[in-house]
Amino acid sequence: MFIVTFKLNRKKILIAILIILMVLILGASAFIKSKDLNIFNTLKQEVIYNFTNIKTNEDRIEFLKQFGWEVEEKPLEIMEVHIPEELDLVYENYNEIQKEIGLDLERHKGKRVKKYTYRVLNYPSCIDEEVRANILIYKDEVIAGDIMTTAIDGFMHSLIYKE
């Protein structure tokens, strides 16, 4: 038979409490990171964007305003888009743009989503072609978005303006 004894003092109790707190904080941190939160905090800009509860045209316009975009009130186009089960190179590249603002199309593969296209009124550079904002919505949640032109030699980037 073994008998183990030890004497507790304040120092040992304090160390044990600190270890337990560290384990709880690390566990909570891992849990929060593993949850699919729909709010992304960009560390560079310290801005929190809301991607959820986008139900009306006004909600979509307000969503784009979070990024500083002013758009025409009426969408240019509303269409249904099917995100393929396997992302091809085009979708992989598009998904990289989405990851810049904390979105990821991986969890929406195989789903049908609504795509809303708006004319951007305040694009900061002097370009002659029309600039558009696209957002993809699935169940009142923005799952992707971009700013682009329709010109052959145009551009496409995330909803965040990059000079």
C-alpha positions as CSV (number, residue, x, y, z in Angstrom):
1,M,0.0,0.0,0.0
2,F,1.2,3.5,-0.9
3,I,0.6,6.6,1.1
4,V,1.6,9.9,-0.4
5,T,1.4,13.0,1.5
6,F,2.3,16.6,0.7
7,K,1.9,19.9,2.4
8,L,0.1,22.6,0.6
9,N,1.2,26.2,1.0
10,R,0.1,29.4,-0.6
11,K,2.8,29.3,-3.3
12,K,1.7,25.8,-4.5
13,I,-2.0,26.7,-4.4
14,L,-1.2,29.9,-6.4
15,I,0.8,28.0,-9.0
16,A,-2.0,25.4,-9.3
17,I,-4.6,28.1,-9.8
18,L,-2.5,29.8,-12.5
19,I,-2.0,26.6,-14.4
20,I,-5.7,25.9,-14.3
21,L,-6.5,29.4,-15.5
22,M,-4.0,29.1,-18.3
23,V,-5.5,25.8,-19.4
24,L,-9.0,27.3,-19.3
25,I,-7.9,30.4,-21.3
26,L,-6.2,28.2,-24.0
27,G,-9.2,26.0,-24.2
28,A,-11.6,28.9,-24.6
29,S,-9.3,30.4,-27.2
30,A,-9.2,27.2,-29.2
31,F,-13.0,26.9,-28.9
32,I,-13.6,30.4,-30.1
33,K,-11.2,29.9,-33.1
34,S,-12.9,26.6,-34.0
35,K,-16.4,28.2,-34.0
36,D,-17.6,29.6,-37.2
37,L,-17.9,33.2,-36.1
38,N,-19.4,35.6,-38.7
39,I,-17.6,38.6,-37.4
40,F,-14.0,39.1,-38.6
41,N,-11.6,41.4,-36.8
42,T,-8.9,42.7,-39.1
43,L,-5.9,43.3,-36.9
44,K,-4.3,45.8,-39.3
45,Q,-7.3,48.1,-39.3
46,E,-9.0,47.1,-36.0
47,V,-12.4,47.0,-37.7
48,I,-15.1,44.5,-37.1
49,Y,-17.3,43.7,-40.1
50,N,-20.7,42.1,-39.7
51,F,-21.6,39.5,-42.3
52,T,-24.9,38.2,-40.8
53,N,-28.6,39.2,-40.8
54,I,-28.5,40.6,-44.3
55,K,-32.1,40.2,-45.4
56,T,-33.1,43.4,-47.3
57,N,-31.7,45.6,-50.0
58,E,-31.1,48.2,-47.3
59,D,-29.1,45.6,-45.3
60,R,-27.0,44.8,-48.3
61,I,-26.2,48.5,-49.0
62,E,-25.3,49.0,-45.3
63,F,-23.1,45.9,-45.5
64,L,-21.1,47.5,-48.3
65,K,-21.0,50.8,-46.5
66,Q,-19.0,49.0,-43.7
67,F,-16.2,48.8,-46.2
68,G,-16.6,52.4,-47.3
69,W,-18.4,51.7,-50.5
70,E,-21.3,53.9,-51.7
71,V,-23.5,52.1,-54.2
72,E,-26.6,52.8,-56.3
73,E,-29.7,51.9,-54.4
74,K,-31.0,49.4,-57.0
75,P,-28.9,46.3,-57.8
76,L,-27.7,46.0,-61.4
77,E,-28.2,42.3,-61.2
78,I,-29.6,39.6,-58.9
79,M,-28.9,36.0,-59.8
80,E,-28.6,32.5,-58.4
81,V,-25.1,31.0,-58.4
82,H,-24.2,27.4,-57.7
83,I,-20.9,26.9,-55.8
84,P,-19.4,23.7,-57.1
85,E,-18.7,20.7,-54.9
86,E,-15.0,20.9,-55.9
87,L,-13.5,24.3,-56.2
88,D,-11.7,24.7,-59.5
89,L,-8.7,27.1,-60.0
90,V,-11.0,30.1,-60.6
91,Y,-13.0,29.5,-57.4
92,E,-9.7,28.7,-55.5
93,N,-8.4,32.1,-56.5
94,Y,-11.7,33.8,-55.7
95,N,-11.7,32.1,-52.3
96,E,-8.2,33.6,-51.6
97,I,-9.7,37.0,-52.1
98,Q,-12.5,36.1,-49.6
99,K,-10.0,34.9,-47.0
100,E,-8.6,38.5,-46.8
101,I,-11.7,39.6,-45.0
102,G,-12.3,36.4,-43.0
103,L,-14.6,34.5,-45.4
104,D,-14.2,31.0,-46.8
105,L,-16.2,29.3,-49.5
106,E,-15.1,25.8,-48.5
107,R,-18.1,25.4,-46.1
108,H,-20.5,26.4,-48.8
109,K,-19.5,24.0,-51.6
110,G,-22.4,22.5,-53.4
111,K,-24.8,25.3,-52.3
112,R,-27.0,27.6,-54.3
113,V,-26.5,31.2,-53.3
114,K,-27.8,34.6,-54.4
115,K,-25.5,37.1,-56.0
116,Y,-26.2,40.8,-55.8
117,T,-24.3,43.2,-58.0
118,Y,-24.3,47.0,-57.3
119,R,-22.7,49.9,-59.2
120,V,-20.0,51.5,-57.0
121,L,-20.2,55.3,-56.9
122,N,-17.1,56.2,-55.0
123,Y,-14.2,54.2,-56.3
124,P,-11.2,56.3,-55.5
125,S,-9.1,56.1,-58.6
126,C,-9.8,57.8,-61.9
127,I,-10.9,54.9,-64.1
128,D,-13.2,55.2,-67.1
129,E,-15.0,51.8,-66.7
130,E,-17.8,51.0,-64.4
131,V,-16.8,49.5,-60.9
132,R,-19.1,46.9,-59.4
133,A,-19.6,45.4,-56.0
134,N,-20.7,41.8,-55.8
135,I,-21.9,40.0,-52.7
136,L,-22.9,36.4,-52.4
137,I,-25.5,35.6,-49.7
138,Y,-26.6,32.3,-48.3
139,K,-29.4,32.2,-45.6
140,D,-29.0,35.9,-44.7
141,E,-25.3,35.7,-44.4
142,V,-22.7,37.2,-46.7
143,I,-20.3,34.4,-47.7
144,A,-18.3,36.2,-50.4
145,G,-17.8,39.6,-51.9
146,D,-15.6,41.5,-54.3
147,I,-15.0,44.8,-56.1
148,M,-14.4,44.5,-59.8
149,T,-14.7,46.0,-63.3
150,T,-16.1,44.3,-66.3
151,A,-13.2,45.5,-68.6
152,I,-11.0,42.8,-70.2
153,D,-8.0,44.3,-68.5
154,G,-9.9,45.3,-65.4
155,F,-9.4,44.2,-61.8
156,M,-11.0,42.3,-59.0
157,H,-10.1,42.6,-55.3
158,S,-11.7,42.0,-51.9
159,L,-14.2,44.4,-50.4
160,I,-11.4,46.2,-48.8
161,Y,-9.9,48.9,-51.0
162,K,-6.2,48.4,-51.8
163,E,-4.3,51.2,-53.5
